[in-house]
Amino acid sequence: MNELTFDCLGVRAQAHAASPTLLFRLRITEPSPRGVHTVALRCQIRVEPHQRRYGPAEAELLGDLFGAPARWGETLKPLLFANLSVVVPAFTGVTEIDLPVPCSYDLEVASGKYLAALDDGEVPMLLLFSGTVFARSGEGFTVGQIPWRCETRHRLPVAVWRELMDLYFPQSGWLRLRRDVLRSLHRFKSERALATWDETLEALLKEAAG
């Protein structure tokens, strides 16, 4: 049994899922004539922020994650994006599958905060593979392991990420607040008969600026 090789052909937003999901299109190659019976595949996806440049507005928003740009040579470290498992059905030679990757727009999560700070361009990603390969052999099967050196890289367009978020949270974002802060904010909203949370925060910002 030969070692599997992996390529990421592209990423698209899944329009109808229970939660925001990106579909990474993978091509898997195993050239032996006997083929593969099945693969219990694991994949870790990391964001590699040091592999791209950032505009001034992006750098300002990324200060929470990486500090001042002068320190980025030390602080711009890879971010974990996802750990996933999927079963690959039988194939001979080459197959393609969709790898579903659930995504969060929670700005408390490092990867969500990073992606929300980007205006355009691409997100450099590293996909690391492991798992178990079951292959046909005579009257039975052989079992082999996928080594961690099996990997591929892909650059996720920021536009695809924004398309995904707009499908599930149109023109919206999320903030997590302490319960007592949320109750105080609720009282502020009720006292002024404000209709939405957007109006409430805008009123607070206006008062703070005044």
N, C-alpha and C positions, 0 to 999 in steps of 0.2 A: 504494500500500500504506500503510495507516494504522499508526501506532505501536501496538505491543502494550501492553496493560495487564494487571497481575498482582494477584491477591488470594490470600492464604493463608486457607483455609477452616477449617483445624484440623490437629492433629497427633495421631498415635496410635503406639503401640509395635507393631513388627512381631514377631509371636510366634515365627516359625520362620525365622531367618536364620543365616548363618554367623557373624555377630558382632552385637552390639547395634545395632539400627537403628531410627531414627525415620522415620516416613512423614509428610512435610509434604504436605497436600492443596492443590494449586494450581489456581486458575481463571485461564485465559488468555483474553483477549478481543481479537479483531481484526475490526472490523465491516464490512470491505469485502466485497462480494458474491462476489468471485472466490475468497476463502478462502486458506488457507495450505497449502502443499505439505508442508513440514516445518520444524522449528526445531532448530538445534543450540544448545541453551540452556546457559548457564553461570550459576551462582548462587553468590554469597558470602553466608554467614550470619554475622552478628555479634551478640554479646550486648551489650546496652546497660545495664550495671549501675547507671548513674546514674538510670535511669528507675523505680526502685522503692525502697521503704524496707526496713530490716533491723532485726530484733530484736537484743537484747543478745547472745544466744548465737551468732547468725549473724555479727554484727560481730566477735566474738572470733575465730571461725574464719577470717574473711576478712582478718585482720591480715597473714597471710603474703603475700597478693596486693596489698593496697591500703594497708597501714600502719594507723596509728591513725585512728579516725573523724574526728578533728580535721583530718586532712589530705585527707579524701576529696574535697573540692572540687577538688583538683589531681590526685589519683591515680585517681579512679574513671573510668577510660577504657574504651572499647569493647574487647571481647575477640573474637578470631577464633574462630568455632565450626566452620566447615566451608567448603571450596571444592569445588563439585560440577559435573558436566556430565551432561546427559541429552538424549536426542533426543525431540522432541515430534512425534507423527505428524500426518498431514494433518487439518485441521478447517476448518470454516466458521463464523464468528461467535464461538462460545465452546466451549472444551473444558476438561476437568479431568484432571489427572494426579497421580500420587503421586511425590514427590521423595524418594528414599531417602537418608537421612543416617546414615552409620555413626558410632557414638559410642564414646568411650573412657571408662573409669572409672579411668584412670591419674591418680593425685593429683599427679603431676609435671607434668601438662598443665594450663595455666591454666584452661581452660574446665571441665575435669573437677573441679578443686579448687573452683572457684566453685560449680558445681551441687551438689557434695557438701556444701557448707556451708549450703545453704538448707533450712529446715524446711517451709515451705509457701508459698502464694501463687503468683505467676507470674514467669516469666523474660522480660523484654522483649527481643525480637529484631528485627533489621533484616535483610531479605532484599534483596540488590542483584543485579540481573539484567544480563546482557550476552549476546552471541552473534550468530548469523546466522540470518536468516529467508529461506526460499525460498518465493516465492509464484507462483501461476499468472498468466501474462500472455500472452493470445493463444495462439500456438502453442508458447510456451516458458515461461520462468520469469524472474522478477526476483529479485535478491539484495539484501537490505538488512541493516543492522547494528542491533542493539538497543543503544540508548545507556545509559550507566550511571545516568542519571537515572530509569530504570525501577526502581522499588523498591516494597516493601510492608512493613508491620510486623505482627508477631504476638506474642502473649503466651503462651508455652509454660507450661502448668500444671506446677508442680513435681511434682504427683502423677503426671503422665504419665511424667516422667523417672524417678521412683522405681519406677513399675510396670515400666519397661523394664529397669532395673538388677536388679530382683528376678526378672525372667524369666530372666536369664542368670547373675546372681551373687546368689542368694538370701541375704539378710542378710550379705553379704560386701563387702569392699573390697580394694584392692590397695596394696601398698607396694613401692617399689624400693629394694634395699639393695646396698651394695658387697659384692663377693664375699667379702672377708675378714671383714666383719661377719656375713654370712650363715653362713659356716663356724663362727664363734664361737658364733652362736646355735644352730647345729645341734649343736655339742658340748654346750652347756648343756642342750639338749633330751634328748640321749642320756644324759648323766650322771644326769639325774633321772628317766629312763624316762617322760617325758611323752608322751602319745599324740598330741597335736595342737599346731599352731603357736599356736592360741588359748591353750591351757593354758600354753605356754612363755612367751608375752608376759605373761599374767596373773601367772605366777610371778615374772617379772622386775619387774613393777610392784609386786607385793606386797613383794619384797625392797627395792626402792627406797623404798617408803613406810615400811618398818619401820626 
